[in-house]
Amino acid sequence: MEEDFLEIKVNVGYPEIALYEYPSKIDFSDSSESLSYCPVTIELVETNESESKQKTIASLFGYFYDVEYMYNYGQSIFDAFDMVSGDTCELYNVLFDRDGYIKDEYESLCDNVFYIDRLYVENDYRNKGYAKLMLNQIGEIIKYVAKLNVGIITVCAQPFERNGDKDEMIDDDKLKRKLIELYKNTGFQETDNTYDYLVKVFEG
């Protein structure tokens, strides 16, 4: 009888530049593109003993911002956040003060930021604690599996549903509150921002 295992898979970077896979590490200082931020995809996969079959349980997509790199090389942190989306542009105002530094309440051992853009659990695996499992360990996954040094993890609590290859936002206050509670129960703190951003300071 085959035994099932849970496995974390991580992809970091832009495919047109370079697709970094565990256990590789991005060396931003050695990149001709001078990367200051990059996308990160994390998958929780169920695999059997022989690894011949794999099923995706949950997937998380986000952006890693190397804020310390931007400090050191004089790059505009606002521009990096603004280039991704309107959501991350607003996120800049949540995290940074007028001088472009992390606000006191979010200070940690490292100023680098990871923004969770999407967390999705496949239908057959919902209500079994997999989202909570990933969020409880998200800091360790980013730092020790993706090899990205991070101090601040943040998310905008917006529920969505997957329709084919498209993600559609859901306007449901009850579901949104449930999602906010999930993040709060895994160490995220609410902010005073009207866009429902939550922040988790990671000191691991």
DALIN-V699684 format. One record per pair of residues at least 12 apart in sequence whose C-alpha atoms are under 8 Angstrom apart, sorted by the first residue. I is the first residue (numbers start at 1). J is the second residue. D is the distance in whole Angstrom. If there is no record, write none. Layout:
# DALIN-V699684
i = <I:I>
j = <J:J>
d = <D:D>
This chain:
# DALIN-V699684
i = <2:2:2:3:3:4:4:4:4:5:5:5:5:6:6:6:6:7:7:7:7:8:8:8:8:9:9:9:9:9:10:10:10:10:10:10:10:11:11:11:11:12:12:12:12:12:13:13:13:14:14:21:22:22:22:23:23:23:24:24:25:25:25:26:26:28:29:36:36:36:36:36:36:37:37:37:37:37:38:38:38:39:39:39:39:40:40:40:40:41:41:41:41:42:42:42:43:43:43:43:43:44:44:44:44:44:45:45:56:57:57:57:57:58:58:58:58:58:58:59:59:59:59:60:60:60:60:60:61:61:61:61:62:62:62:62:62:63:63:63:63:64:64:64:64:64:65:65:65:65:66:66:66:67:67:67:68:68:68:77:78:78:87:91:94:94:94:106:106:106:107:108:108:108:108:108:109:109:110:110:110:110:110:111:111:111:112:112:112:112:113:113:113:113:113:114:114:114:114:115:115:115:116:116:116:116:117:117:119:132:132:135:135:136:136:139:139:139:140:150:151:151:151:152:152:152:152:153:153:153:153:154:154:154:154:154:155:155:155:156:156:156:156:157:157:157:157:157:157:158:158:158:158:159:159:159:159:159:183:187:188:188>
j = <48:49:50:48:49:46:47:48:49:46:47:48:49:44:45:46:47:44:45:46:47:42:43:44:45:22:42:43:44:45:22:40:41:42:43:145:146:40:41:42:146:38:39:40:41:146:38:39:40:38:39:146:145:146:147:145:146:147:146:147:146:147:148:147:148:69:69:65:66:67:69:70:80:63:64:65:66:80:63:64:65:61:62:63:64:61:62:63:64:59:60:61:62:59:60:61:56:57:58:59:60:56:57:58:59:134:57:58:122:121:122:125:130:119:120:121:122:130:131:118:119:120:121:116:117:118:119:120:116:117:118:119:114:115:116:117:118:114:115:116:117:112:113:114:115:148:80:112:113:114:111:112:113:111:112:113:110:111:112:100:92:100:156:197:191:193:197:152:199:201:201:151:152:201:202:203:151:203:149:150:151:152:203:150:151:152:149:150:151:152:150:151:152:153:154:150:152:153:154:153:154:155:153:154:155:156:155:156:131:182:186:183:186:186:187:153:202:204:204:202:201:202:203:199:200:201:202:199:200:201:202:188:197:198:199:200:197:198:199:195:196:197:198:176:179:180:196:197:198:170:176:179:196:171:172:175:176:179:198:200:200:201>
d = <6:5:8:6:5:6:6:4:6:6:5:6:7:7:6:5:6:6:5:6:7:7:6:5:6:7:6:5:7:7:6:7:6:5:6:7:6:6:5:7:8:7:6:5:7:7:5:5:6:7:7:8:7:6:8:7:7:7:8:7:7:6:7:8:8:8:8:6:5:7:7:6:7:7:5:4:6:7:6:5:7:7:6:4:6:6:5:6:7:7:6:5:7:6:5:6:7:8:6:4:6:6:6:5:6:8:5:7:7:6:6:6:8:7:6:4:6:7:7:8:6:5:7:7:8:6:4:6:6:6:5:7:7:5:4:5:7:6:5:7:7:8:6:4:6:8:8:6:5:6:8:5:7:6:5:7:8:6:6:7:6:8:8:8:8:7:8:7:8:6:8:6:7:6:7:6:6:6:7:6:5:8:8:7:6:7:7:5:6:6:6:6:5:6:8:7:6:5:6:6:5:6:7:6:5:7:7:7:8:7:7:8:6:5:7:7:6:7:7:7:6:5:6:7:6:5:6:6:5:6:7:8:7:6:4:6:6:5:7:7:6:4:6:7:6:6:6:6:7:8:6:8:8:8:8:7:6:7:8:6:4:8>
